[in-house]
Amino acid sequence: MRRILLTLLVLSCIMTDVRAQKFEDYFVDATLRLDYVFAGSNRSQEIFFAQACRTSAWAGRRSRLSEVPLRGNGQLTLRDHDSGQTVYVHTFSTLFQEWQATEEATRVRRAFETSYNVPFPKRKVDVTVTLTDFHDKVVAELTHTIDPADILIRQMAHNDIPYYYIWQGRDSLDLANCVDLAIVAEGYSPMEMGKFYHDCRRVADALFAHEPFTSLRQRFNIVAVASPSADSGPSIPHLGQWRRTAAGTHYDTFYSDRYLMSQDMHRIYDLLSDVPFEIIIVLVNSSTYGGGGIYNQLTVTTSDHPTFKQVLVHEFGHGYAGLGDEYFYDDAYESMYPADTEPWEPNLTTLVNFQSKWADMVPKGTPVPTPPAEIPNYRNIKSEKERQQLNAATQHVGVYEGGGYQSKGVYRPCQECRMKINEVELFCPVCTRAIVRITDFYTNR
């Protein structure tokens, strides 16, 4: 018995040591930035490698390196070149894949930039990038080798863009386990940087005013990156206004006047070359409604529209937690959620694999689909009682038909939610759990 206990103790120590040394076995405390171009049409996709860069200390996770919290629409995998062992995995979605669902993609081939940060390897690694379609089928793949000794890995120089931490979570000894969120200035002239820092504090206040971010605030670091623009404000193509800005955002993305995004991802990563970051918000100096959010790529929001707080939190739900839109207009050119495929977004289901979603949160006996309750018209709330009734509709978990831009065949967890309309104050329980889970993943909890 004593020999067995000693053996188990030794094995436990070995396993603990392996877990503790995993990052250090394969990586150094630096960041490898990988730039790509994704190109094609609605029927064909290609992946092109552009360049590799080395930047400052690694800000991402140091454990669970081969795990992913969500599937996304694409995956980047690092494997040790000699052994073939998977040493790091990252999932994402892209503006390119959104564009593929538009009518324009049926008649034009276009190219979109993207960039990803991974820990800097000690030895050669094989990098595989895959893109999947709306049926979760791999439609494009590229594998290439990165040699850390390659003289053409660009060492990023200091860009002299000042940055300032407006919030640091936990205590000084535990900052490495926080999610590093960078807010990039867009459309702020050098004379407007005082306004930018003030607006960044409003961003932090808006996020932390909403649960579960209120309870999770100690697990975030927020840094304001004061990237100056030659012109004030963003570009508005439908008004003929093209401005010289730091991050290259513009309204009218995909010809939707309120869709405000940037296709200049390499430029945005250049702005952040001195900054430890994992998640990006581009804060646009504008009073016009607009924004967008793409999982593990980018969140864009404007600073001065009356619905600034609501839009920010909604779009951050996309970019940070991979939450899907729960509204529906039935005006999409192509369905992004076909009936034979379970969506990867944690708050949408086609019932193909509902057990992987929020089935454990649905009260026993709840009908599917769940009939909606009578609630006040959210556009005409006249009293505090009606407001409370509307917010209560965000807490009754069921399987409500309509979501992902489709009124039929896609289901959402609650009648109303922050991911459906701006007028409600709360995330539903399912979205709340998704945000907590992804924060746990990033912060090693």
CORSULVEN-V902045 format. One record per residue. RES is the residue in one letter. OMEGA is omega as a letter, one per 30 degrees, with the letter a starting at -180 (* if undefined). Layout:
res: (RES RES)
omega: (OMEGA OMEGA)
This chain:
res: (M R R I L L T L L V L S C I M T D V R A Q K F E D Y F V D A T L R L D Y V F A G S N R S Q E I F F A Q A C R T S A W A G R R S R L S E V P L R G N G Q L T L R D H D S G Q T V Y V H T F S T L F Q E W Q A T E E A T R V R R A F E T S Y N V P F P K R K V D V T V T L T D F H D K V V A E L T H T I D P A D I L I R Q M A H N D I P Y Y Y I W Q G R D S L D L A N C V D L A I V A E G Y S P M E M G K F Y H D C R R V A D A L F A H E P F T S L R Q R F N I V A V A S P S A D S G P S I P H L G Q W R R T A A G T H Y D T F Y S D R Y L M S Q D M H R I Y D L L S D V P F E I I I V L V N S S T Y G G G G I Y N Q L T V T T S D H P T F K Q V L V H E F G H G Y A G L G D E Y F Y D D A Y E S M Y P A D T E P W E P N L T T L V N F Q S K W A D M V P K G T P V P T P P A E I P N Y R N I K S E K E R Q Q L N A A T Q H V G V Y E G G G Y Q S K G V Y R P C Q E C R M K I N E V E L F C P V C T R A I V R I T D F Y T N R)
omega: (a l l l l l l l l l l l l a l a l l a a a a a l a a l a l a l l a l a l l a l a l a a a l a l l a a l a l l a a a a a a l l a a a l l l a a a l l a l a l l l a a a a a l a l l l l a l a l l a l a a l a l a a l a a l a a a l l l l l l l a a l a l l l a l l l l l l a l a l l a l a l l l a l l a l a a a l a l a l l a l l a l a l l l l a l l a a a a a a l l a a l l a l l a l l l a a a l l a a l l l l l l a l a l a l a l g a l a a a l l l l l a l a a l a l l l l l a l l a a l a a l a l a a a l l l l l l a l l a a l a a l l a a l l l l l l a a l a l a l a a l l a a a a l a l l l l l a a l l a l l l l a a l l l a a a a l a l a l l l a a a l l l l a l a l a l l a l l l a a a a a l l l l a a l l l a l l a a l a a l a a a l a l l l l f a l l l l l l l a l a l a a l l l l l l l l l l l a a a l l a a a l l l a l a l l a a a a a l a l l l a l a l a a l l a a l l l l l l a a l l a a a l l *)
